[in-house]
Amino acid sequence: MKSLNGIQFADMVQMGAHHLYQNADYVDALNVFPVPDGDTGTNMNLSMTSGAKETEAHAQEHIGKTAGALSKGLLMGARGNSGVILSQLFRGFGKSIANEPELSAVKFAEALQHGVETAYKAVMKPVEGTILTVAKDAAAKGMEVSKTETDVIALFEAVVTEAKASLERTPDLLPVLKEVGVVDSGGQGLVYVYEGFLASLKGEQLPEKHAHNTMDDLVSAEHHKNIAGFMDTSDIEFGYCTEFMVKFEEGKKEFNEAAFRTDLSGYGDSLLVISDDEVAKIHIHSEEPGKVLTYGQEYGSLISMKIENMRQQHIDIVGEDFRKGEPKKTATHPYAVVTVAMGEGVAELLRSIGASYVIEGGQTMNPSTEDIVNAVKSIGAERVLILPNNKNIIMAAEQAAELLDIEAAVVPTKDVPQGMAALLAFNANATVDENLNTMTNASKQVKSGSVTFAVRDTSIDGVTITKDDFMGISEGKIVISDASLERVTEELAKKLIDEDSEIVTILFGEDVNESDAEKLGGFIETLNSEVEVEIHNGKQPLYPYIISVE
């Protein structure tokens, strides 16, 4: 093949997206930290799916225009750092060939290289041993081969071969990957996309994975059936759409689908279960998604988890305000702060200290660039500050800020405690730049801790971790793991509290009762009798405790 046109490229995109979709759960499983947020595959899949849909809708012979459609779809659908980097790779690719009706092998290689350069510029501190490295090495091989090779297929075969080789080298570049014994998840996702591209070029079919994907059609039908009957947001009895997969394991509870369905039905409605000998895929609408996930763990490891707030989704659709059915406001606000959080209690707390709008999201459910853009537009602000409250949402937030036609900035908060500190420092009379500086500095003054559960056995940072045990995380580092929630939480508190601590805020999750949270507050007071302890019911899933120390 001496040249590549837009229709051929559109087919490559569809197959690349499908191949990633088929393997998204495996990419999720490569998450280094054994916490329930291994969503790289989910984020890349949703991002690539958005790009593929836009490409399919606007494909034409002119490859520059088709690539532009892919770039647009990826840009708006980008979720998580991996999804944003993927969007930047094809943003640079598309810009470089915008005026090209077709691509030769040389032009194809140059476009890949432009994509890499764009992606590196988009990342403030590029880290080698990640998706960036895999993309860079693959593009470099393409540039090298293009000096002598004029066949597009042969060139891309070399690109894919080098991408796979680079992926295998990622543990040598990033010590944490070697310590845990995995390759980079984002790099693996990119390899799947490239493998799909190559299969399309060669007219080959890639093997299908488990037939669990029929779940998607069932879920869509179930949602349509339920939403059609809603007259008001308050009619939604079970507010969280919860989807996950259980990989069965020896030593765990023996799986019986009938009994499994019966037990799960007690947690909500719209239950769907598809299973084979290795895994089960579950969809349920529940008011307590954390308990649903805990039950699933009785049978094996959890993978591909996704939790969505259906009340918020319904509000967005029918045009109600987030605050319990009030008409959506249309007046323009001079200033707004938009933030991200999981848990109804956490969201209410953030609103009470100044958030104009809280996007439902966080671990396992990163909002897309488009979600953030739409949230800002819905409140009609003239100026906005965006608080991601999660390190994996910062890049999507920054991308959203660039797309807005108002003055916007991102305060790079990495967790809810940082977001709370930043919100309290907001000054409605200050400029965006002044607030950005003040709020960023305020977010750095708070110490953050959280407790969650391990999704697999591993050892990291000198801590031996057993699957299903609780883990204490201080400032992003796992400091303790144990089967006892009380012991883990108290040891974490010891790491966070010192003689300079003044205010401690405890957000307890949906699986914790208030008396246990108050007991923790009492323990913290024994560590420092001068400290002021505030306790709030955050109702957050997956994380029994989130602790902020100022």
TANOR-V433158 format. One record per run of one state. SS is the DSSP state (H for helix, E for strand, L for the rest). FROM is the first residue (numbers start at 0). TO is the last residue. If there is no record, write none. Layout:
# TANOR-V433158
<<SS FROM TO> <SS FROM TO>>
This chain:
# TANOR-V433158
<<L 0 2> <E 3 3> <L 4 4> <H 5 28> <L 29 38> <H 39 57> <L 58 61> <H 62 76> <L 77 77> <E 78 78> <H 79 95> <L 96 101> <E 102 102> <L 103 103> <H 104 121> <L 122 129> <H 130 144> <L 145 150> <H 151 172> <L 173 173> <H 174 179> <L 180 183> <H 184 201> <L 202 209> <H 210 228> <L 229 231> <H 232 234> <L 235 238> <E 239 247> <L 248 255> <H 256 264> <L 265 266> <E 267 274> <L 275 277> <E 278 285> <L 286 287> <H 288 295> <L 296 298> <E 299 308> <H 309 317> <L 318 318> <E 319 319> <L 320 325> <E 326 326> <L 327 331> <E 332 332> <L 333 334> <E 335 340> <L 341 342> <H 343 351> <L 352 355> <E 356 359> <L 360 360> <E 361 361> <L 362 363> <E 364 364> <L 365 366> <E 367 367> <H 368 377> <L 378 379> <E 380 380> <L 381 381> <E 382 386> <L 387 392> <H 393 402> <L 403 405> <E 406 410> <L 411 414> <H 415 423> <L 424 430> <H 431 442> <L 443 445> <E 446 452> <L 453 456> <E 457 459> <L 460 461> <E 462 464> <L 465 468> <E 469 473> <L 474 475> <E 476 481> <L 482 483> <H 484 495> <L 496 501> <E 502 507> <L 508 512> <H 513 526> <L 527 530> <E 531 536> <L 537 543> <E 544 548> <L 549 549>>
